[in-house]
Amino acid sequence: MSIEDCRKDFPILARNFNGRPLVYLDSAATSQKPTKVIEVEADFYNRLNANVHRGVYALSEEATAAYEGARERAARFVGAKDPEEIVFVRGTTEALNLLATSLSRSLLAKGDRVVSTEMEHHSNIVPWHFLRESPGIQLDFVGINEEGELIPADLERLVTKGVKVTTFTHVSNTLGTLNPVREIADRAREAGSLSILDAAQSAPHLKLDVTKLGVDFLAFSGHKVLGPTGIGVLWGRKELLKKIAPYMGGGEMIMEVERGRVTYKDPPYKFEAGTPNIAGAVTLAAALEYLDHLGWEDITAHDRALVADAWTRLHDAFGEKVRTFGPPPERGHYGVVSFALKGVHPHDMASLLDHEGVAIRAGHHCAQLVMRRYGVPAMSRASYSVYNTKNDTARLVDALQKTEAFFRGVA
């Protein structure tokens, strides 16, 4: 994979901010889009725009073919054998809310146990809190050790007989931790629990294969894998999708509506009420094609090299003044490097880095349990994608040194 050729595919990287070339290090929040992906969305509205499934005219049939083709592409992306196991949603957040709501209508009742982890994004915590409030499930959390990994003793203690759902992230959006998915999924199955995997942060960096992962459900967001916002994918085992209740009601998801009863279509359509994000799905397919074309071994190796380089540069530049979070790169650390610099609040840091043309994220990253675990109000986070280079990290460290010197002078 030629990084320089790859960078040319992303027009936004040619922009300047405050007279300096953009260094975009916030891909964990949303990735940038290559020209080919942008053109696919424009082409859809230029040539194919019509509603799907309902029209018997040629344009609608073409739009339907493109939409269902995107479903097939998403199935290949996650290693699913059947495209009908793919449900299009707005993103990982909607997918997890869909599962929590549908499971509460089908399989969960008051007193049932759900296990999550302390490293989850709020999208994989708040929907389960809704169910804690009603119908009254019991919600437990696997803890995190000092290096940002799940505590094995907590897994053994909590994922036991009687647990109904075990829901966890593949890669932490804050710590970069790669969790032992197959091990957790196997343990959940032995306990009689369903397993749900949040793959929002792993999908841009690791080849996904639901068979090898062994989970029951998986979700990821289009906008983090070089695709558009407002589209995402929920994969579920077909027999489970048939069993659980619909999430929303309306057009497209029904078979028959009568005064006294309603019947629903088979999955995936019973979960896709209303007009879907057709253009988003078609454009997402182009983004997934782009990533596959780059090659997953190269993508993963590139990511690991960037994370390791950033980790080393930060510690070499600041020594004991910098605190990095998550496991060291050699233990498995992907996508993000979160850190705190002594004497500089993350929000002040992000603002000053912006003056240098460097875009990073500062805050709690929708992971307040992580912040509480490490006793910090916020973290600074640099996150990477296929278009980043080690020079981006050099620019980051140079800007951080200027920022640290400024605050040292103020003090």
C-alpha positions as CSV (number, residue, x, y, z in Angstrom):
1,M,0.0,0.0,0.0
2,S,1.5,3.4,-1.1
3,I,0.6,5.9,1.6
4,E,1.4,8.8,-0.6
5,D,-0.9,7.6,-3.3
6,C,-3.6,6.8,-0.7
7,R,-3.4,10.4,0.7
8,K,-4.0,11.8,-2.8
9,D,-7.4,10.1,-2.8
10,F,-8.6,12.2,0.1
11,P,-9.2,15.8,-1.1
12,I,-9.8,17.2,2.4
13,L,-6.1,16.6,3.3
14,A,-5.1,19.3,0.9
15,R,-6.8,22.0,3.1
16,N,-4.8,24.4,5.2
17,F,-5.7,25.7,8.7
18,N,-4.1,28.8,10.1
19,G,-1.6,28.7,7.2
20,R,-0.6,25.1,7.9
21,P,-1.4,21.8,6.2
22,L,-4.1,19.9,7.9
23,V,-3.0,17.0,10.2
24,Y,-6.2,15.1,10.8
25,L,-5.9,12.8,13.9
26,D,-9.5,12.3,14.8
27,S,-10.5,9.3,12.6
28,A,-11.9,7.4,15.6
29,A,-14.6,10.1,15.7
30,T,-15.1,10.0,12.0
31,S,-12.9,9.2,9.1
32,Q,-12.3,11.2,6.0
33,K,-13.6,10.1,2.6
34,P,-11.8,9.2,-0.6
35,T,-12.8,10.8,-3.9
36,K,-14.1,7.5,-5.2
37,V,-16.5,7.2,-2.3
38,I,-17.7,10.8,-2.6
39,E,-18.3,10.3,-6.3
40,V,-20.4,7.2,-5.7
41,E,-22.8,9.2,-3.5
42,A,-23.1,12.0,-6.1
43,D,-23.6,9.4,-8.9
44,F,-26.5,7.7,-6.9
45,Y,-28.4,11.0,-6.7
46,N,-27.5,11.9,-10.3
47,R,-28.6,8.6,-11.9
48,L,-30.3,6.1,-9.5
49,N,-32.4,8.0,-7.0
50,A,-35.7,6.2,-6.4
51,N,-37.2,4.4,-3.5
52,V,-36.4,0.7,-3.2
53,H,-38.5,-2.5,-3.2
54,R,-41.8,-0.7,-3.8
55,G,-41.6,0.4,-7.4
56,V,-42.2,-1.7,-10.5
57,Y,-40.6,0.8,-12.8
58,A,-37.0,0.5,-14.1
59,L,-35.4,3.3,-12.0
60,S,-36.7,1.8,-8.7
61,E,-35.5,-1.6,-9.8
62,E,-32.0,-0.2,-10.4
63,A,-32.0,1.5,-7.0
64,T,-33.1,-1.7,-5.4
65,A,-30.4,-3.7,-7.1
66,A,-27.8,-1.2,-5.9
67,Y,-29.1,-1.3,-2.4
68,E,-29.3,-5.0,-2.1
69,G,-25.9,-5.2,-3.8
70,A,-24.6,-3.1,-0.9
71,R,-26.1,-5.6,1.5
72,E,-24.1,-8.4,-0.2
73,R,-21.0,-6.2,0.0
74,A,-21.4,-5.6,3.7
75,A,-22.0,-9.4,4.2
76,R,-18.6,-10.1,2.6
77,F,-17.0,-7.4,4.7
78,V,-17.9,-9.2,7.9
79,G,-17.6,-12.7,6.6
80,A,-21.3,-13.5,6.8
81,K,-22.6,-16.3,4.7
82,D,-26.0,-14.9,4.1
83,P,-26.7,-11.2,3.1
84,E,-30.1,-11.5,4.9
85,E,-28.1,-11.5,8.1
86,I,-27.2,-7.8,7.4
87,V,-29.5,-5.1,8.7
88,F,-28.8,-1.5,7.6
89,V,-29.0,1.0,10.5
90,R,-27.8,4.6,11.1
91,G,-24.7,3.4,12.9
92,T,-23.4,1.4,15.8
93,T,-25.4,3.4,18.2
94,E,-28.7,2.5,16.5
95,A,-27.7,-1.1,16.2
96,L,-27.0,-1.4,19.9
97,N,-30.2,0.4,20.8
98,L,-32.1,-1.9,18.3
99,L,-30.7,-5.0,20.0
100,A,-31.4,-3.8,23.6
101,T,-35.0,-2.8,22.7
102,S,-35.7,-5.9,20.6
103,L,-34.2,-8.3,23.2
104,S,-36.2,-6.6,25.9
105,R,-39.4,-7.4,23.9
106,S,-38.4,-11.0,23.2
107,L,-35.9,-12.6,25.6
108,L,-35.2,-10.3,28.6
109,A,-37.3,-9.9,31.7
110,K,-37.0,-8.3,35.2
111,G,-34.1,-9.7,37.1
112,D,-32.2,-11.0,34.0
113,R,-28.5,-10.3,34.0
114,V,-26.6,-8.4,31.3
115,V,-22.8,-8.0,31.4
116,S,-20.9,-5.2,29.8
117,T,-17.4,-3.7,30.5
118,E,-16.0,-0.5,31.9
119,M,-14.2,0.3,28.6
120,E,-17.4,0.6,26.6
121,H,-18.5,3.6,24.6
122,H,-21.7,5.1,26.0
123,S,-23.6,3.6,23.1
124,N,-23.0,0.2,24.6
125,I,-23.9,1.3,28.2
126,V,-26.9,3.7,28.0
127,P,-29.3,1.3,26.1
128,W,-28.7,-1.3,28.8
129,H,-29.3,1.3,31.5
130,F,-32.7,1.9,29.9
131,L,-33.5,-1.8,30.5
132,R,-32.1,-1.6,34.0
133,E,-34.8,1.0,34.7
134,S,-37.5,-1.0,32.8
135,P,-38.1,-3.9,32.8
136,G,-35.5,-4.1,35.6
137,I,-32.5,-6.1,34.4
138,Q,-29.3,-6.4,36.5
139,L,-26.4,-4.7,34.8
140,D,-22.8,-5.7,35.7
141,F,-19.5,-4.4,34.4
142,V,-16.2,-6.2,33.9
143,G,-13.4,-4.0,35.2
144,I,-10.2,-2.7,33.5
145,N,-6.7,-3.1,34.9
146,E,-4.0,-0.4,34.9
147,E,-2.8,-1.3,31.4
148,G,-6.3,-1.0,30.0
149,E,-7.1,-4.6,29.6
150,L,-10.2,-6.5,30.9
151,I,-9.7,-8.1,34.3
152,P,-9.9,-11.9,33.7
153,A,-11.1,-12.6,37.2
154,D,-14.1,-10.3,36.6
155,L,-14.9,-12.2,33.4
156,E,-14.8,-15.5,35.2
157,R,-17.0,-14.1,38.1
158,L,-19.6,-12.3,36.0
159,V,-20.0,-14.3,32.7
160,T,-21.5,-17.3,34.3
161,K,-24.7,-19.4,34.1
162,G,-27.8,-17.2,34.1
163,V,-26.3,-14.3,32.1
164,K,-28.6,-13.5,29.2
165,V,-26.4,-11.0,27.3
166,T,-22.7,-10.3,27.2
167,T,-22.0,-7.1,25.2
168,F,-18.5,-5.7,24.7
169,T,-16.2,-3.8,22.4
170,H,-13.7,-5.3,20.0
171,V,-11.3,-2.3,20.2
172,S,-11.7,0.4,22.8
173,N,-12.3,3.9,21.4
174,T,-10.2,5.4,24.2
175,L,-7.6,2.8,25.2
176,G,-7.0,1.1,21.9
177,T,-7.3,-2.3,23.6
178,L,-7.9,-5.3,21.5
179,N,-10.2,-7.6,23.4
180,P,-10.0,-11.5,23.2
181,V,-13.3,-11.7,21.4
182,R,-13.4,-15.4,20.7
183,E,-12.5,-16.3,24.3
184,I,-15.3,-14.1,25.6
185,A,-17.8,-15.2,23.0
186,D,-17.1,-18.9,23.8
187,R,-17.4,-18.2,27.5
188,A,-20.7,-16.4,27.0
189,R,-22.1,-19.3,24.9
190,E,-21.1,-21.8,27.6
191,A,-22.9,-19.7,30.1
192,G,-26.1,-19.6,27.9
193,S,-25.5,-15.9,27.1
194,L,-25.9,-14.1,23.8
195,S,-22.8,-12.2,22.7
196,I,-22.8,-8.7,21.1
197,L,-19.7,-7.1,19.6
198,D,-19.2,-3.4,19.1
199,A,-16.9,-3.3,16.1
200,A,-17.1,0.4,15.5
201,Q,-13.4,0.9,16.2
202,S,-12.0,-2.4,14.9
203,A,-13.7,-2.3,11.5
204,P,-11.3,0.4,10.1
205,H,-8.2,-1.5,11.2
206,L,-8.8,-5.2,11.4
207,K,-10.3,-7.8,9.0
208,L,-13.6,-8.9,10.4
209,D,-14.9,-12.5,10.2
210,V,-18.0,-13.3,12.3
211,T,-17.3,-17.0,12.0
212,K,-13.9,-16.7,13.6
213,L,-15.0,-14.2,16.1
214,G,-17.8,-16.5,17.3
215,V,-20.2,-13.8,18.4
216,D,-24.0,-13.7,17.9
217,F,-24.3,-10.0,16.8
218,L,-21.8,-7.5,15.5
219,A,-22.2,-3.8,14.6
220,F,-20.1,-1.1,12.9
221,S,-20.5,2.4,11.6
222,G,-20.0,3.5,8.0
223,H,-18.5,6.9,8.7
224,K,-15.6,5.3,10.6
225,V,-14.6,3.1,7.6
226,L,-14.3,5.9,5.0
227,G,-18.0,5.9,4.3
228,P,-20.8,8.4,4.8
229,T,-22.5,9.4,8.0
230,G,-26.0,8.1,8.9
231,I,-25.4,4.5,7.8
232,G,-24.1,1.4,9.6
233,V,-24.4,-2.3,9.7
234,L,-25.9,-4.8,12.2
235,W,-25.0,-8.4,11.6
236,G,-26.8,-11.1,13.5
237,R,-27.2,-14.9,13.2
238,K,-30.3,-15.5,11.1
239,E,-32.0,-17.7,13.6
240,L,-31.7,-15.0,16.2
241,L,-32.9,-12.2,13.9
242,K,-36.0,-14.3,13.2
243,K,-36.6,-14.8,16.9
244,I,-36.3,-11.2,18.3
245,A,-39.0,-8.6,17.9
246,P,-38.8,-5.6,15.5
247,Y,-37.4,-2.4,16.7
248,M,-39.6,0.1,14.9
249,G,-42.9,-0.1,13.0
250,G,-44.0,1.3,9.8
251,G,-43.7,0.8,6.1
252,E,-41.5,-1.9,4.5
253,M,-41.2,-4.1,7.6
254,I,-44.8,-5.4,7.6
255,M,-46.4,-8.4,5.8
256,E,-50.0,-7.7,6.7
257,V,-51.8,-5.1,8.9
258,E,-55.3,-5.8,10.1
259,R,-57.4,-4.3,12.8
260,G,-56.6,-7.0,15.2
261,R,-53.1,-8.1,14.3
262,V,-49.9,-7.3,12.4
263,T,-47.5,-9.7,10.8
264,Y,-43.9,-8.9,9.8
265,K,-41.5,-9.7,7.0
266,D,-38.5,-11.9,7.6
267,P,-35.2,-10.4,8.5
268,P,-33.5,-8.2,7.6
269,Y,-36.6,-6.3,6.4
270,K,-38.5,-6.5,9.6
271,F,-35.8,-4.3,11.1
272,E,-35.7,-1.7,8.3
273,A,-38.9,0.3,8.8
274,G,-39.5,3.2,6.5
275,T,-37.4,4.5,3.6
276,P,-33.8,3.5,4.4
277,N,-30.6,5.5,3.7
278,I,-30.3,4.0,0.2
279,A,-27.6,6.4,-0.9
280,G,-25.7,5.8,2.3
281,A,-25.7,2.0,1.9
282,V,-24.6,2.2,-1.7
283,T,-21.8,4.6,-0.8
284,L,-20.8,2.5,2.1
285,A,-20.3,-0.4,-0.2
286,A,-17.8,1.7,-2.2
287,A,-15.9,2.5,1.0
288,L,-15.7,-1.2,2.0
289,E,-14.5,-2.0,-1.6
290,Y,-11.8,0.7,-1.2
291,L,-10.5,-0.8,2.1
292,D,-10.5,-4.3,0.7
293,H,-8.5,-3.0,-2.3
294,L,-5.9,-1.5,0.0
295,G,-5.4,-5.0,1.6
296,W,-6.1,-5.8,5.2
297,E,-2.6,-7.1,6.1
298,D,-1.2,-3.7,5.0
299,I,-3.9,-1.7,6.7
300,T,-3.4,-3.5,10.1
301,A,0.4,-3.3,9.8
302,H,0.3,0.4,9.0
303,D,-2.0,1.1,11.9
304,R,0.3,-0.8,14.3
305,A,3.3,1.0,13.1
306,L,1.7,4.4,13.5
307,V,0.5,3.6,17.1
308,A,3.9,2.3,18.1
309,D,5.6,5.3,16.6
310,A,3.3,7.7,18.4
311,W,3.7,5.9,21.7
312,T,7.5,6.1,21.4
313,R,7.6,9.7,20.2
314,L,5.4,10.9,23.1
315,H,7.5,9.2,25.7
316,D,10.8,10.3,24.2
317,A,9.7,13.9,23.9
318,F,8.0,14.3,27.3
319,G,9.3,11.5,29.6
320,E,7.5,11.5,32.9
321,K,5.4,14.5,31.9
322,V,3.2,12.4,29.6
323,R,0.8,9.7,30.7
324,T,-0.4,7.3,28.0
325,F,-3.4,5.1,28.4
326,G,-4.1,1.6,27.3
327,P,-1.8,-1.4,26.7
328,P,1.7,-0.8,25.3
329,P,1.8,-1.4,21.5
330,E,3.5,-4.8,21.7
331,R,0.5,-6.1,23.8
332,G,-2.0,-5.2,21.1
333,H,-3.1,-1.5,20.7
334,Y,-5.0,-0.2,17.7
335,G,-6.3,3.0,16.2
336,V,-5.9,5.5,19.0
337,V,-3.3,6.9,21.4
338,S,-4.9,8.6,24.4
339,F,-2.6,10.7,26.6
340,A,-2.4,13.4,29.2
341,L,0.3,16.0,29.4
342,K,1.2,17.3,32.9
343,G,0.1,20.9,33.4
344,V,-2.1,21.1,30.3
345,H,-5.8,20.5,30.3
346,P,-6.8,18.4,27.2
347,H,-9.3,21.0,26.0
348,D,-6.7,23.8,26.1
349,M,-4.3,21.5,24.4
350,A,-6.7,20.7,21.5
351,S,-7.4,24.4,21.0
352,L,-3.7,25.3,20.8
353,L,-2.9,22.4,18.5
354,D,-5.7,23.6,16.2
355,H,-3.6,26.8,15.7
356,E,-0.9,24.5,14.4
357,G,-3.2,22.8,12.0
358,V,-3.4,19.6,14.1
359,A,-6.8,18.2,14.8
360,I,-7.1,15.8,17.8
361,R,-10.0,15.0,20.1
362,A,-10.2,16.0,23.7
363,G,-12.8,15.1,26.3
364,H,-14.3,12.0,27.9
365,H,-14.8,10.3,24.4
366,C,-18.2,9.0,25.4
367,A,-16.4,6.7,27.8
368,Q,-16.9,8.2,31.3
369,L,-16.4,4.9,33.0
370,V,-12.9,4.9,31.6
371,M,-12.2,8.4,32.8
372,R,-13.3,7.4,36.3
373,R,-11.2,4.3,36.3
374,Y,-8.1,6.4,35.7
375,G,-9.1,9.4,37.8
376,V,-9.0,11.9,35.0
377,P,-11.7,14.3,33.8
378,A,-10.6,14.0,30.2
379,M,-8.0,12.7,27.8
380,S,-6.3,13.9,24.6
381,R,-6.7,11.4,21.8
382,A,-4.8,11.0,18.5
383,S,-6.5,8.5,16.2
384,Y,-5.3,7.2,12.9
385,S,-6.6,5.9,9.6
386,V,-5.1,4.6,6.3
387,Y,-4.2,8.1,5.1
388,N,-2.0,9.1,8.2
389,T,1.7,9.0,8.2
390,K,4.5,9.2,10.8
391,N,5.0,12.8,9.7
392,D,1.5,13.5,11.1
393,T,2.7,12.3,14.5
394,A,5.9,14.4,14.2
395,R,3.8,17.4,13.6
396,L,1.6,16.5,16.6
397,V,4.6,16.1,18.9
398,D,6.2,19.4,17.6
399,A,2.9,21.2,18.3
400,L,2.7,19.6,21.7
401,Q,6.1,20.8,22.6
402,K,5.1,24.4,21.7
403,T,2.0,24.0,23.8
404,E,3.8,22.6,26.8
405,A,6.4,25.4,26.6
406,F,3.6,28.0,26.4
407,F,2.0,26.7,29.6
408,R,5.3,26.3,31.3
409,G,5.9,30.0,30.6
410,V,2.5,31.0,31.8
411,A,3.1,29.1,35.1
